[in-house]
Amino acid sequence: MSVLALAARHGRWCLVAGLLAGLSLPGLALALRPWLPHLVAGLLFVAALRIGPGATLGGLRALGHTLRTVAIYQLAAPLVALALVTALGLGQTAPALALVLVLATPAVVGSPNFTILMGRDPAVTMRILLIGTALFPLTALPVLALAPFVATSAEAVIGAVRLIAVIFGTVGLAFALRAVFLRNLGDEGRVALDGFSAILLAVVVVGLMSAAGPAMFQTPVQFILWLAFAFTVNFGGQILAHRLMPVADEARDRTGTSIVAGNRNIALFLVALPPELMDRVLLFIGCYQIPMYLTPILLGKALAPRIPAGKLWES
């Protein structure tokens, strides 16, 4: 328990340690890569167990906010991006492919954990993750049908259905355990789960960096260009969402809603689209993990709730 409490207190630096290990230990990254699906499922299980079913499901008002957010993030945003890159004549380029695919996917599984590390309510993030993943086959089909670089969308739908089964099975099991055995989790239990979550996040990122580590030493210019693009997409999406996205409850929802905007599960397409297509963006996927895992450290203040002047005393 003392180790988990220590990890919870220094969770953001656990992420940095994971990033450094992924970049500097390519052998370890390759060894962990086959275990990524299991580790990601475990990460989701811990987050769902920590949050619980009541806070995740919310009320009808929260559901409306979630559906609106998913429609903007997973349908409107990639279609606008696709129209823009096509108009500029860049539709067949690797950066255009990466941009459209990352915007078309649901929230990354670790997004509730990032929200927790930033000291905010993760319930809204979990709702967007679950609903966005459930609707992914419907929101992705128009994007893939219009994209010039995708020949068929059937494999994407199969991959999305597989991911839905894993996510909802994992979350359902965690919710059942929480309802039966851990109704009163308590502060000590939450701290322990937060610490375990931070450790798991650090381990997961090591495996996700398996392509970025070798590129950093072998093709440094290409690595730097893709890394700059990944930061622009990730941080740019979060900051834009924080400034522009309407939310129902300012103090509770804005941070989590913003985190989801930039942190997407593009790795989903690794099992959904042809390998020869995804090979073009493998380095982007690796570089994309760096801003993702630095979000709790670098964007803590930028994504804080915007409290009106009249409510400062109340806060």
NUFIPA-363423 format. One record per atom (N, C-alpha, C, CB): x, y, z. Coordinates in steps of 0.2 Angstrom, whole numbers, padded with zeros to 4 digits, always signed. Glycine has a CB too. Example, Ala and Ser with C-alpha at 12.3 -4.5 7.8 and 13.67 -1.06 7.14 Angstrom:
// residues 2
+0066-0028+0039+0062-0022+0039+0066-0016+0039+0057-0022+0045+0064-0011+0035+0068-0005+0036+0064+0000+0039+0070-0003+0029
//
This chain:
// residues 315
+0004-0006+0000+0000+0000+0000+0004+0006+0000-0005+0000+0006+0010+0006+0004+0014+0012+0004+0017+0013-0003+0020+0011+0009+0019+0008-0007+0022+0009-0014+0016+0012-0018+0024+0002-0016+0010+0009-0018+0005+0012-0022+0003+0019-0020-0002+0008-0021+0003+0021-0014+0002+0028-0012+0008+0032-0014+0002+0028-0004+0014+0030-0014+0019+0034-0017+0018+0035-0025+0026+0030-0016+0016+0030-0028+0015+0030-0035+0009+0035-0037+0014+0024-0038+0004+0035-0032-0001+0040-0033+0001+0047-0032-0007+0038-0028+0005+0048-0027+0007+0055-0026+0012+0058-0032+0011+0055-0020+0016+0053-0035+0020+0055-0040+0018+0052-0047+0027+0053-0038+0012+0051-0048+0009+0048-0054+0012+0051-0061+0002+0048-0054+0012+0058-0061+0014+0061-0067+0021+0059-0069+0014+0069-0066+0026+0058-0064+0033+0057-0065+0033+0049-0067+0037+0058-0059+0029+0045-0065+0029+0038-0067+0028+0038-0075+0023+0034-0064+0024+0042-0077+0023+0043-0085+0029+0045-0088+0017+0048-0086+0033+0050-0085+0039+0052-0088+0044+0046-0088+0042+0058-0084+0044+0042-0083+0049+0037-0082+0047+0031-0088+0048+0033-0075+0041+0030-0089+0039+0026-0094+0041+0028-0101+0031+0025-0094+0040+0034-0102+0042+0037-0109+0050+0036-0110+0040+0045-0109+0053+0038-0105+0061+0037-0105+0063+0030-0106+0064+0040-0099+0059+0026-0103+0061+0018-0104+0059+0016-0111+0057+0014-0098+0054+0018-0113+0052+0016-0120+0056+0019-0125+0045+0019-0121+0059+0025-0124+0064+0028-0129+0071+0025-0129+0064+0035-0129+0073+0023-0123+0080+0021-0122+0081+0014-0121+0083+0024-0115+0075+0010-0121+0076+0002-0120+0072-0001-0125+0074+0000-0113+0074-0001-0132+0070-0003-0137+0068-0011-0136+0073-0002-0144+0073-0014-0133+0072-0022-0132+0066-0023-0128+0078-0025-0130+0066-0019-0122+0060-0020-0118+0054-0018-0121+0062-0016-0111+0054-0013-0125+0048-0010-0128+0045-0016-0133+0049-0004-0132+0050-0019-0137+0048-0024-0141+0045-0030-0137+0053-0027-0146+0048-0032-0131+0046-0037-0127+0039-0036-0125+0051-0039-0122+0037-0030-0123+0031-0028-0120+0025-0028-0125+0031-0022-0116+0027-0027-0132+0022-0025-0137+0017-0031-0138+0026-0024-0144+0018-0037-0137+0013-0042-0138+0008-0042-0132+0016-0049-0138+0010-0039-0126+0006-0039-0121+0002-0033-0120+0010-0040-0114+0002-0028-0125-0001-0022-0125-0009-0023-0124+0000-0018-0131-0012-0027-0128-0019-0028-0127-0021-0030-0120-0022-0033-0132-0018-0034-0117-0019-0036-0110-0018-0031-0105-0015-0042-0108-0012-0027-0106-0011-0021-0101-0016-0016-0102-0004-0019-0103-0018-0014-0108-0023-0009-0109-0030-0011-0106-0024-0008-0117-0032-0018-0107-0038-0020-0103-0037-0019-0096-0039-0027-0105-0031-0021-0093-0030-0020-0086-0031-0013-0084-0024-0023-0084-0028-0008-0088-0029-0001-0086-0036+0001-0086-0025+0003-0092-0040-0001-0091-0047+0001-0091-0051-0002-0085-0050-0002-0098-0049-0008-0083-0052-0011-0077-0051-0007-0071-0050-0019-0077-0045-0005-0070-0043-0001-0064-0047+0005-0064-0036+0000-0063-0047+0009-0070-0051+0015-0070-0058+0014-0069-0050+0018-0077-0061+0009-0072-0068+0008-0070-0070+0006-0063-0071+0002-0075-0065+0002-0060-0066+0000-0053-0066+0006-0049-0061-0005-0051-0061+0011-0050-0060+0017-0046-0066+0022-0047-0054+0020-0048-0069+0022-0053-0074+0027-0054-0081+0024-0052-0075+0029-0061-0083+0018-0053-0089+0015-0052-0094+0017-0057-0091+0018-0045-0100+0013-0057-0105+0013-0062-0109+0019-0061-0109+0007-0061-0111+0022-0055-0115+0027-0054-0112+0034-0057-0116+0028-0047-0106+0035-0055-0103+0041-0058-0102+0041-0065-0096+0043-0054-0101+0035-0068-0099+0034-0075-0106+0035-0079-0096+0028-0077-0111+0032-0077-0117+0033-0081-0120+0039-0081-0122+0027-0079-0120+0043-0075-0123+0049-0075-0131+0049-0076-0120+0054-0079-0133+0055-0077-0140+0056-0079-0141+0058-0086-0143+0062-0075-0148+0059-0088-0149+0060-0095-0146+0066-0098-0157+0061-0096-0145+0071-0093-0142+0077-0096-0135+0076-0098-0142+0083-0090-0131+0072-0093-0124+0070-0095-0124+0066-0101-0121+0066-0089-0129+0062-0102-0129+0058-0109-0130+0062-0115-0135+0052-0108-0134+0067-0114-0134+0072-0120-0128+0075-0122-0140+0077-0119-0124+0077-0116-0118+0081-0117-0113+0076-0120-0115+0083-0111-0113+0069-0118-0108+0064-0121-0110+0063-0128-0109+0058-0117-0116+0062-0130-0118+0061-0137-0116+0067-0142-0125+0060-0138-0117+0073-0139-0115+0079-0143-0107+0079-0144-0117+0085-0140-0104+0078-0139-0096+0078-0139-0094+0072-0144-0093+0076-0132-0096+0066-0143-0094+0061-0148-0095+0063-0155-0098+0054-0146-0101+0066-0157-0103+0068-0163-0098+0073-0166-0110+0070-0164-0096+0078-0162-0091+0083-0164-0084+0080-0165-0091+0089-0159-0082+0076-0160-0075+0073-0160-0074+0068-0166-0073+0071-0153-0079+0063-0166-0077+0057-0170-0080+0058-0177-0080+0051-0167-0085+0063-0178-0088+0063-0185-0087+0070-0188-0096+0062-0184-0088+0075-0185-0088+0082-0188-0080+0083-0189-0091+0087-0184-0076+0082-0184-0069+0084-0184-0065+0081-0190-0066+0083-0177-0066+0074-0190-0062+0071-0196-0065+0072-0203-0062+0063-0195-0071+0074-0203-0074+0075-0210-0071+0082-0212-0082+0075-0210-0071+0087-0207-0068+0094-0209-0061+0093-0211-0069+0098-0203-0057+0089-0207-0050+0088-0208-0049+0085-0215-0047+0084-0203-0053+0080-0217-0053+0076-0223-0054+0081-0229-0058+0071-0224-0059+0086-0228-0061+0091-0233-0055+0096-0234-0067+0094-0231-0052+0097-0229-0047+0102-0229-0041+0099-0232-0045+0104-0222-0038+0093-0231-0032+0091-0234-0034+0089-0241-0030+0084-0230-0040+0087-0243-0042+0086-0250-0041+0092-0254-0048+0082-0250-0044+0097-0251-0044+0104-0255-0037+0106-0256-0048+0109-0251-0032+0105-0251-0025+0107-0252-0021+0102-0256-0022+0108-0245-0024+0097-0258-0021+0092-0263-0016+0087-0259-0017+0095-0268-0018+0087-0252-0013+0083-0248-0016+0076-0246-0011+0087-0242-0022+0074-0249-0026+0069-0246-0022+0062-0246-0032+0068-0250-0017+0061-0250-0014+0054-0250-0007+0054-0246-0012+0053-0257-0006+0060-0243+0000+0060-0239+0000+0057-0232+0003+0068-0238+0005+0055-0229+0005+0051-0223+0003+0056-0217+0012+0049-0221+0005+0062-0217+0002+0066-0212-0006+0067-0212+0005+0073-0212-0008+0068-0218-0016+0068-0219-0019+0062-0217-0017+0069-0226-0016+0056-0218-0018+0049-0216-0019+0049-0208-0014+0044-0219-0013+0051-0205-0013+0051-0198-0018+0056-0195-0006+0053-0196-0019+0062-0197-0023+0067-0195-0030+0064-0195-0023+0073-0198-0032+0062-0201-0039+0059-0202-0041+0053-0197-0041+0058-0209-0036+0049-0197-0037+0043-0193-0038+0044-0186-0032+0038-0194-0033+0048-0183-0033+0050-0176-0039+0053-0174-0027+0054-0174-0042+0058-0178-0048+0061-0176-0054+0057-0177-0049+0067-0181-0054+0052-0181-0060+0047-0182-0061+0042-0176-0059+0044-0188-0056+0041-0172-0056+0036-0167-0058+0039-0160-0049+0033-0166-0061+0034-0156-0063+0036-0149-0058+0038-0145-0068+0031-0146-0059+0040-0138-0054+0042-0133-0050+0036-0132-0058+0044-0127-0043+0037-0130-0039+0032-0128-0041+0029-0122-0031+0035-0128-0040+0023-0121-0042+0019-0115-0039+0023-0108-0040+0012-0115-0033+0026-0109-0030+0029-0103-0033+0036-0101-0023+0029-0103-0038+0038-0105-0040+0045-0104-0043+0046-0097-0045+0047-0109-0047+0042-0094-0049+0043-0087-0044+0043-0082-0054+0037-0085-0038+0039-0083-0033+0039-0079-0029+0046-0079-0028+0033-0081-0028+0049-0085-0025+0055-0086-0029+0061-0082-0025+0057-0093-0036+0060-0083-0040+0065-0079-0039+0064-0072-0047+0064-0081-0039+0058-0069-0037+0057-0062-0031+0060-0060-0037+0050-0060-0025+0059-0064-0019+0062-0062-0019+0070-0062-0014+0060-0068-0024+0073-0066-0024+0080-0066-0029+0083-0060-0027+0083-0073-0031+0078-0056-0035+0080-0050-0042+0082-0052-0032+0086-0047-0045+0079-0058-0052+0081-0060-0056+0075-0060-0051+0084-0067-0063+0076-0060-0068+0071-0061-0067+0067-0067-0075+0074-0060-0066+0060-0067-0065+0056-0073-0071+0053-0075-0060+0051-0071-0077+0055-0072-0083+0051-0074-0085+0053-0081-0089+0053-0070-0084+0060-0083-0086+0062-0090-0082+0059-0095-0086+0070-0090-0075+0058-0093-0070+0055-0098-0072+0048-0099-0063+0055-0095-0074+0044-0094-0076+0037-0095-0083+0037-0099-0077+0034-0088-0087+0041-0098-0093+0041-0102-0092+0042-0110-0098+0046-0100-0088+0047-0111-0086+0049-0118-0082+0043-0121-0081+0055-0119-0078+0039-0117-0074+0033-0119-0079+0028-0121-0069+0031-0114-0084+0026-0117-0088+0021-0118-0093+0022-0124-0092+0019-0112-0096+0028-0124-0101+0029-0129-0097+0030-0135-0105+0036-0127-0092+0034-0135-0088+0035-0142-0086+0028-0145-0082+0039-0140-0084+0023-0141-0082+0017-0143-0088+0013-0146-0078+0013-0138-0093+0013-0142-0099+0010-0145-0102+0012-0151-0105+0010-0139-0101+0019-0152-0103+0022-0159-0098+0022-0164-0106+0029-0157-0092+0020-0162-0087+0020-0167-0088+0017-0174-0080+0017-0164-0091+0011-0174-0093+0009-0181-0097+0013-0185-0096+0002-0181-0102+0017-0182-0106+0021-0186-0103+0028-0188-0112+0023-0181-0099+0031-0183-0095+0037-0185-0090+0036-0189-0093+0040-0178-0086+0030-0189-0080+0029-0194-0082+0028-0201-0076+0024-0191-0088+0025-0202-0090+0022-0209-0090+0028-0214-0097+0019-0209-0093+0034-0212-0093+0039-0217-0086+0042-0218-0098+0045-0214-0082+0042-0213-0075+0045-0214-0071+0040-0219-0072+0046-0207-0072+0034-0217-0068+0029-0221-0071+0028-0228-0068+0022-0218-0077+0029-0229-0080+0029-0236-0078+0035-0240-0088+0029-0235-0077+0040-0237-0075+0046-0241-0067+0047-0242-0078+0053-0238-0063+0044-0237-0056+0044-0237-0053+0041-0243-0053+0041-0231-0049+0044-0247-0046+0042-0253-0041+0036-0252-0042+0047-0257-0038+0036-0245-0033+0031-0244-0036+0024-0241-0028+0034-0239-0042+0023-0240-0045+0017-0238-0049+0014-0243-0049+0019-0232-0047+0008-0245-0051+0004-0250-0057+0001-0248-0046-0002-0253-0057-0002-0241-0063-0005-0239-0064-0003-0231-0063-0012-0240-0070-0002-0229-0071-0001-0222-0073-0007-0218-0076+0005-0221-0074-0013-0221-0076-0019-0218-0072-0021-0212-0077-0025-0223-0065-0021-0213-0060-0023-0208-0060-0018-0202-0053-0023-0211-0061-0012-0204-0062-0007-0198-0068-0008-0194-0062+0000-0201-0073-0010-0197-0079-0012-0193-0078-0018-0188-0085-0013-0197-0075-0023-0191-0073-0029-0187-0069-0027-0181-0070-0034-0192-0064-0023-0183-0059-0021-0177-0063-0017-0172-0053-0017-0180-0067-0013-0174-0071-0009-0169-0076-0013-0165-0075-0004-0173-0079-0018-0168-0083-0023-0164-0079-0027-0159-0087-0027-0169-0073-0029-0161-0069-0032-0156-0067-0028-0150-0063-0035-0160-0065-0022-0152-0063-0017-0146-0069-0016-0142-0061-0011-0149-0075-0015-0145-0081-0014-0141-0082-0020-0136-0087-0013-0145-0081-0026-0138-0082-0032-0134-0077-0032-0128-0082-0038-0138-0071-0030-0130-0066-0030-0124-0067-0025-0119-0059-0029-0127-0069-0019-0122-0070-0013-0117-0076-0014-0113-0071-0006-0121-0082-0016-0116-0088-0016-0112-0088-0023-0107-0094-0017-0116-0084-0028-0109-0083-0034-0105-0079-0032-0099-0080-0039-0109-0073-0028-0100-0069-0026-0095-0072-0022-0090-0063-0023-0097-0076-0017-0092-0079-0012-0088-0085-0015-0084-0082-0006-0092-0089-0019-0088-0094-0023-0084-0092-0027-0079-0098-0027-0089-0086-0030-0079-0084-0034-0074-0081-0030-0068-0078-0039-0076-0078-0024-0070-0076-0020-0064-0082-0017-0061-0072-0014-0067-0087-0015-0064-0093-0012-0061-0096-0017-0057-0098-0010-0067-0097-0023-0059-0100-0029-0055-0096-0030-0048-0100-0035-0059-0089-0030-0049-0085-0031-0043-0086-0025-0038-0078-0032-0045-0086-0019-0041-0087-0013-0037-0094-0013-0033-0087-0006-0041-0099-0015-0037-0106-0015-0034-0107-0020-0029-0111-0016-0039-0103-0026-0029-0104-0031-0025-0100-0031-0019-0104-0038-0028-0093-0030-0020-0088-0030-0015-0085-0024-0013-0083-0035-0018-0086-0018-0017-0082-0012-0015-0087-0006-0015-0076-0011-0020-0093-0007-0012-0097-0001-0013-0094+0005-0009-0104-0003-0009-0091+0004-0004-0088+0009+0000-0080+0009-0001-0090+0009+0008-0078+0012-0006-0071+0011-0008-0066+0014-0003-0069+0014-0015-0068+0020-0001-0064+0024+0004-0058+0028+0001-0062+0020+0009-0055+0032+0005-0050+0036+0002-0044+0032+0001-0048+0042+0007-0042+0027+0006-0037+0023+0005-0037+0018-0001-0036+0018+0011-0043+0016-0002-0044+0012-0008-0043+0016-0015-0051+0009-0008-0046+0022-0015-0045+0026-0021-0037+0028-0022-0049+0032-0020-0034+0029-0017-0027+0031-0018-0023+0025-0020-0024+0033-0011-0024+0019-0018-0021+0013-0020-0022+0011-0027-0023+0007-0016-0029+0012-0030-0030+0011-0037-0027+0017-0041-0038+0011-0038-0027+0023-0038-0023+0028-0042-0016+0026-0043-0024+0035-0039-0013+0024-0038-0006+0022-0039-0005+0016-0043-0003+0020-0032-0009+0011-0043-0008+0005-0047-0010+0008-0055-0013+0000-0045-0014+0012-0056-0016+0015-0062-0010+0018-0065-0022+0020-0062-0006+0022-0061+0000+0026-0063+0005+0021-0065+0002+0031-0058+0006+0016-0062+0011+0011-0063+0010+0007-0070+0012+0006-0058+0003+0006-0071+0001+0002-0077+0002+0007-0083-0006+0000-0076+0000+0013-0082+0001+0018-0088+0009+0018-0090-0001+0025-0086+0013+0018-0085+0020+0019-0087+0022+0012-0090+0024+0019-0080+0020+0007-0088+0022+0000-0092+0019+0000-0099+0019-0006-0088+0013+0002-0100+0009+0002-0106+0013+0007-0111+0002+0005-0106+0015+0013-0109+0019+0017-0114+0025+0014-0116+0020+0024-0111+0029+0010-0112+0035+0007-0115+0034+0003-0121+0038+0003-0109+0028-0001-0121+0027-0005-0127+0025-0001-0133+0022-0010-0125+0021+0004-0131+0019+0009-0137+0024+0012-0140+0014+0013-0135+0030+0013-0137+0036+0017-0140+0040+0012-0144+0040+0020-0134+0038+0006-0146+0043+0002-0149+0045+0004-0156+0040-0005-0150+0041+0008-0159+0044+0011-0166+0047+0018-0165+0038+0012-0171+0046+0022-0160+0049+0028-0159+0056+0028-0157+0045+0032-0154+0057+0023-0152+0064+0023-0150+0070+0022-0155+0065+0017-0145+0069+0017-0159+0074+0016-0165+0074+0022-0169+0073+0010-0168+0069+0025-0171+0069+0030-0176+0072+0036-0173+0061+0032-0178+0072+0037-0167+0075+0043-0163+0083+0043-0165+0074+0043-0156+0086+0037-0165+0093+0036-0166+0095+0035-0173+0096+0031-0162+0091+0032-0177+0092+0030-0184+0090+0036-0189+0089+0024-0186+0084+0039-0188+0082+0044-0193+0080+0050-0188+0076+0041-0197+0084+0053-0185+0082+0059-0180+0078+0064-0183+0088+0062-0177+0080+0066-0190+0076+0072-0193+0069+0070-0194+0079+0074-0199+0068+0064-0196+0061+0061-0197+0057+0061-0191+0061+0055-0201+0061+0058-0186+0058+0058-0179+0055+0064-0176+0063+0054-0174+0060+0070-0177+0058+0076-0174+0052+0079-0178+0064+0081-0175+0052+0078-0185+0046+0081-0188+0039+0078-0186+0047+0080-0196+0040+0071-0186+0033+0067-0184+0032+0069-0176+0034+0060-0184+0037+0070-0172+0035+0072-0165+0032+0079-0165+0042+0072-0161+0034+0084-0169+0031+0090-0169+0024+0090-0171+0036+0095-0173+0023+0086-0176+0016+0085-0179+0012+0082-0174+0016+0081-0185+0014+0077-0170+0010+0074-0165+0009+0078-0159+0014+0068-0162+0013+0083-0157+0012+0088-0152+0007+0093-0154+0018+0091-0150+0007+0095-0161+0002+0099-0164-0005+0096-0164+0004+0101-0171-0006+0090-0166-0012+0087-0166-0015+0086-0159-0012+0080-0170-0011+0083-0154-0013+0082-0148-0014+0088-0144-0008+0077-0144-0009+0092-0142-0010+0098-0138-0015+0103-0141-0004+0101-0137-0014+0104-0148-0019+0108-0151-0026+0106-0151-0017+0109-0159-0028+0100-0151-0035+0098-0150-0037+0099-0143-0035+0090-0152-0033+0098-0138-0035+0099-0131-0036+0106-0130-0030+0096-0127-0032+0110-0132-0033+0117-0131-0039+0120-0134-0026+0121-0132-0040+0118-0141-0045+0121-0144-0052+0119-0141-0045+0118-0152-0052+0112-0139-0058+0110-0136-0060+0114-0129-0058+0102-0134-0054+0115-0125-0055+0119-0119-0058+0126-0120-0048+0119-0115-0056+0129-0126-0058+0136-0127-0065+0136-0130-0053+0139-0132-0067+0131-0134-0073+0131-0139-0078+0126-0137-0071+0130-0146-0077+0121-0134-0082+0116-0132-0087+0117-0127-0078+0109-0131-0093+0118-0128-0098+0119-0123-0099+0113-0118-0105+0121-0126-0099+0114-0112-0100+0109-0107-0106+0111-0102-0094+0107-0103-0109+0106-0099-0115+0107-0095-0112+0110-0088-0119+0101-0094-0107+0107-0085-0105+0108-0079-0098+0111-0079-0106+0103-0074-0097+0117-0079-0090+0120-0080-0084+0117-0076-0090+0127-0079-0085+0117-0070-0080+0114-0065-0079+0107-0066-0082+0116-0058-0084+0103-0067-0083+0096-0067-0081+0093-0074-0090+0093-0065-0084+0096-0080-0083+0092-0086-0078+0095-0091-0089+0093-0089-0076+0101-0090-0072+0104-0095-0065+0101-0096-0071+0111-0094-0061+0099-0091-0055+0096-0091-0055+0089-0095-0052+0095-0084-0060+0085-0092-0060+0078-0095-0062+0079-0103-0065+0074-0091-0067+0083-0104-0069+0084-0111-0063+0086-0116-0075+0089-0112-0059+0091-0113-0053+0093-0117-0048+0088-0118-0050+0099-0113-0047+0084-0113-0042+0078-0113-0044+0073-0119-0041+0074-0107-0050+0072-0119-0052+0067-0125-0051+0070-0132-0060+0065-0124-0052+0076-0132-0051+0079-0139-0044+0078-0142-0052+0087-0139-0039+0077-0138-0032+0076-0141-0029+0069-0140-0028+0081-0138-0032+0066-0136-0030+0059-0134-0034+0054-0137-0029+0058-0126-0033+0051-0143-0037+0046-0146-0034+0040-0147-0039+0049-0153-0038+0035-0148-0035+0028-0149-0034+0026-0156-0040+0023-0146-0029+0029-0159-0027+0028-0166-0025+0021-0167-0022+0033-0169-0022+0018-0161-0019+0011-0162-0025+0006-0163-0016+0009-0155-0031+0008-0163-0037+0004-0165-0036+0002-0172-0043+0007-0164-0034+0006-0176-0033+0005-0183-0028+0000-0185-0032+0011-0187-0023-0001-0180-0018-0006-0182-0021-0013-0182-0013-0006-0176-0027-0015-0179-0030-0021-0180-0036-0021-0185-0032-0024-0173-0037-0015-0187-0044-0014-0191-0042-0012-0199-0048-0008-0188-0036-0010-0200-0035-0008-0207-0029-0012-0210-0033+0000-0208-0028-0012-0216-0022-0016-0219-0015-0014-0216-0022-0016-0227-0011-0019-0215-0004-0017-0212+0000-0012-0217+0000-0023-0211-0001-0013-0223+0003-0009-0228+0001-0002-0228+0002-0011-0235-0005+0000-0226-0008+0006-0225-0005+0009-0218-0016+0007-0225-0006+0005-0213-0004+0008-0206+0003+0008-0205-0007+0003-0201+0007+0005-0209+0015+0005-0209+0017+0013-0210+0018+0001-0214+0013+0016-0214+0014+0023-0216+0014+0028-0210+0010+0026-0221+0010+0026-0204+0009+0030-0199+0012+0027-0192+0002+0032-0198+0016+0022-0193+0018+0019-0186+0022+0023-0182+0022+0012-0188+0027+0027-0186+0031+0032-0182+0027+0037-0179+0036+0035-0186+0021+0039-0182+0017+0044-0179+0014+0042-0173+0012+0047-0184+0011+0035-0173+0008+0032-0167+0013+0032-0161+0006+0025-0169+0019+0030-0162+0024+0030-0157+0025+0037-0154+0031+0028-0159+0026+0042-0159+0027+0049-0157+0021+0052-0153+0029+0054-0163+0016+0050-0155+0009+0052-0152+0009+0051-0145+0003+0049-0156+0012+0045-0143+0012+0044-0136+0015+0049-0131+0015+0037-0134+0020+0052-0134+0024+0057-0130+0020+0063-0127+0030+0060-0134+0016+0067-0132+0012+0072-0129+0006+0069-0125+0009+0076-0135+0004+0063-0127-0002+0060-0123+0000+0059-0116-0003+0053-0126+0006+0056-0115+0008+0055-0108+0011+0061-0104+0013+0049-0108+0013+0066-0108+0015+0072-0105+0009+0077-0103+0020+0076-0109+0003+0075-0106-0003+0079-0104-0004+0081-0097-0009+0076-0107-0004+0076-0092-0005+0078-0085+0000+0083-0083-0005+0072-0081+0006+0083-0085+0012+0087-0083+0012+0094-0086+0018+0084-0084+0011+0094-0093+0012+0101-0096+0005+0105-0097+0015+0099-0103-0001+0101-0097-0007+0105-0098-0011+0105-0092-0011+0101-0104-0009+0104-0086-0013+0105-0080-0016+0111-0079-0008+0103-0074-0012+0117-0080-0015+0123-0079-0019+0126-0085-0010+0129-0078-0017+0124-0091-0021+0126-0097-0027+0123-0098-0016+0124-0103-0028+0117-0095-0035+0113-0095-0039+0114-0089-0034+0106-0097-0037+0118-0084-0041+0119-0078-0047+0122-0080-0037+0123-0073-0053+0121-0076-0059+0124-0077-0059+0132-0077-0064+0122-0072-0062+0135-0081-0063+0142-0082-0068+0144-0077-0064+0145-0089-0067+0147-0071-0072+0149-0066-0073+0156-0067-0070+0147-0059-0080+0158-0068-0082+0165-0069-0080+0169-0062-0089+0166-0070-0078+0175-0063-0076+0179-0058-0080+0179-0052-0075+0186-0060-0087+0179-0053-0092+0179-0048-0092+0173-0044-0099+0180-0051-0089+0168-0046-0089+0161-0042-0082+0160-0039-0091+0156-0047-0077+0165-0039-0071+0163-0036-0071+0162-0029-0066+0169-0038-0076+0166-0026-0076+0165-0018-0079+0158-0017-0081+0170-0015-0084+0156-0021-0087+0149-0020-0082+0144-0020-0092+0148-0024-0077+0144-0025-0072+0139-0026-0067+0139-0021-0068+0140-0033
//
